[in-house]
Amino acid sequence: MLIYLSIIELEEDKNKFEQLYTTYKQTMFYVANRILKDEYLSEDAVHQAFLRIIDNLSKIDKIDCHKTKGFIVVIVENIAIDFYRKRKRENSISFDKVEIYIEDVKNSDIFILNDIEEAILKLPINYSTVLRLKYSQGYTNEEISEILKISEENVRQRISRGKKRLIEILAEGGDKSYG
């Protein structure tokens, strides 16, 4: 943790980061390991996530709230998926293992999902991530752009396409009218 603290300048930010670190390090490792199935790679993903969190420390107000936890989980998921894809390119591993992670989350007793949440889990990860950041976590397009390291136009496109695909999934799911 000393490495991270040496990067941070303000004492107030150091205290905030220490609280984030102790509160979420286990959760972050768990999320990364569910995707990567490799402890060493998961540790690397968590390390990268903490560096990205330091870059976005100003966006975190409260340490122990669902918005902060969601923000952190999304960061770790994206980094772990990037690691997974890189490993896949290097080793030609099937992408089905990431889908197994999504199915595990979907079938977990911890989560009680409504129709929309289930449909979001069926979306491609690039759409579900921006939709969750935008509508569940309340981030602006500009903030999402910074978090995911993509352009604002790309964020808008993903939101638009994600919403269209979400409506299609919901329409396939039953007689209910969405849209």
N, C-alpha and C positions, 0 to 999 in steps of 0.2 A: 504494500500500500504506500510505502514511502516514495516509490517512483512516481506514483500518481500525484501525491501531495506536492512533490517538488515541481510539478508542472503548473500547479495552481498558484496564483499570486496572492489573492485576497484571503485573509484569515477566515472570514465568513464563508467563503466558498469552500475552503478546506474542511470546515466543520460540516457543511452540507454534504460534501462528498464522502466524508467518513461515515456519516449516517446512512447515506445511500449504499455505500459499500457493505456495511455490516447488515443492513436490512435486506438487500437484494442479491448478494453474491451467490447464495445457494440456489435461489430461484433461477438466476441467469445461467448457472452451470447446468441445472436440470433441463431448462429449455434447450440449450445448445446441445446437450448430450442426447436428448430425445431425437434431435434431427441428425446429428453426426454419428452417434453410436461409437464414439472414440473419445476417451477421457482427455487425451493430450490435445487433440484438435479442439475439443470443447473448451478447455482452459485457454487456448489461444483466442477462440471466438469471444470468450468473456473478457479477456484482456483488451481486444480490439473494441469491444462494446464499451468498456469503461473509458477508453480514450475518446470515443465518440460522445459519450455522456459528458465528459469534461468539456468538450467543445460546445455542448448544448446546455450547460449547467444553468444558464440564465433562464431557460424555459421551465425549470422545475421550481415550483413554489413550495408545495408541501411534500414532505418525504414519504409519509405513510398514507397514501390515498390511491384510489383505483386509477386515476388519470396518470400518475407517476409510474405506477406498476405497469400499466398498459404501454406507456411510452418506452419503458426499459425493455419490456418483453418484445416489443416490435423491433427495437434496435438489435437485440440479441438474435431474434429469429432471422432477420435480414442478413446479418453477418454470418450466422451459421449456414444459411442457405447459400450464400456466396462461397463459403469454404467448401460446402458440399458440391456445388457446381464445379469449382476448381478441381476438387479431387476427382469428380466424375470425368472431367476432360482428361485428367492425367491417367486415371485408372479405368475409365469406361464403366463406371458403376451405374446401375439403374436408378432412375429418379423415383421409383416406387417407394423407396424407404421414407422419403419426405412425405409422400401421401399417407403412409402408415402412421406417421406422427400426427397428421391432420385427423385421420380416422380415430386414433387413440384419444385425441382431445375431444372430438365429437362424441365419442361413446363413453367418455369419462363421467362417473357419477357426480363429480364435483360441479360440472356445468349443466345447468338446465337451460336448454336452448329453445328459443321460439323459432317460428318459420324463417324470419329474416336472418337470425344468427346462423341457422343451419344452412341457409342459402349462401351466406357470406363464406362459410367454410368450404363450399363447393366452388367458389371462384378461384381463378388462378391467383397465386400469391401476390403478384404485382398489383392486381386490382383490390384484393381484400385488404392489403396493407394500407393503401391510400384511403380507402373507405373507412377503415377503423380509425386511422389517425384523424381524418377529417370530421367524421360524424360521432364517433364514440369518444375520442379524446379531445376534440374541439380545436385542433390546430388549423392554422390558415394554410393556404396553398404555398405561400412563401416559406413558412416554417417546415412544412412537409418536404419542400424542395431541398432545404438545407439538411434536414434529418436524413433523407434518403440519397442525397447527393445526386439529384436529377434536376432538370430544368422545371420551372413553373409550368411551362406549356405541357411538358410531359405529365406533370401532376394533374393538370386539367383534363388531358386526354384520358388518363387512367381512370379518373373519377367518372367521366362521361361514359366511357366504355364499360366500366365496372357496374355503373347503375343500370345500363341497358342490359347487360348480361344477368344482373341480379333480378331484374323484372322477368327476363326469360325463364330463369330457374324457378322463380316463384310461380309463374304461370304454369310451368310443367308440373309443379308440385301438387296441384289440386284445382278445385273449382273456384277458389277464391279469386277475386278481381284485384290485381295490383297494377299500378301504373297511373 
